[in-house]
Amino acid sequence: MPMPAAKTNGQREMSKRLETWKRIYSYRSIYLMLLPAVLYYAVFHYYPMYGAMIAFKQFSITKGITGSSWAGLQHFEYLFGLDKFWQIFWNTIVISLYRLVFGFPLPLIVALLLNEVRRLVFKRTVQTVIYLPHFISWVIMGGLLINLLSVDGGVVNNLIRSLGGQPVGFLIDENYFRSTLVWSMIWKEFGWNTIIYMAALAGVNPQLYEAAVMDGANRWRRIWHITLPCIRSTIIILLILRIGGLMEAGFEQIFVLYHPGVYNVADIIDTYVYRVGLTEGKFSLAAAVGLFKSVINFTLLVMANSLARKMGEQGIY
């Protein structure tokens, strides 16, 4: 009896494609749930990358992107020659590092503390209270901060006066403005960021805690030797993402709170792009600044992920 002919490369390729499509169809509900996120990133993140060409052109609105003449690296050379640019670059780095150093550990600490609370009513009440500021826009939050920190009539400065002190220019003094930015950001967002850590803590096997208690480990030992190692991968991933967004210093917050009196310490790359690109109409220069920022963020993300993988962690890819 003749043996069946071996499959050709084309047939094997076709068979693999059919298997792939069958697998996709079997998980169609999951892909449908994923579709809105894919469309969001495709429309608002990947498609706008086409506009990065503006950074290398003498862009004219009437001619469009393709019709504008090429300028090469002219805008980058002009940009790097500006003393103002290096000032805003330094402001962006400093504010972002402050946000990272002081803002990253706090949600983890709060999540660890809440995880040790056994009274559910108290625990849920605290969670609700610290989550609420996240849902307040920076426009409203800016008004609240002005009412709280204003030199003339602010609640905090009125309290300082009543105690015999001198009012502090939290929003007008360059020495205090950066600290005000960082701590107001932490106040607004740390409660929401605890959600991720609380979800990770919920996945820790309770039998590990029971075994540790039987071995005589106190609460701090259990946190150090069980809780933190079990959620280490989550901490590393969030840290990588934060490092990858180091050049994002918080446009909305700073745009609402800053003014010309604090430009020297508060003007960042995003606010500079807004003023140069939209108010002055220098679209090519603004695109060059934005592209420079994106390249820095991408480089930091790759470096942080590579370092994490070398340390034995999974990383984000």
Disulfide bonds with the S-S distance in Angstrom:
none
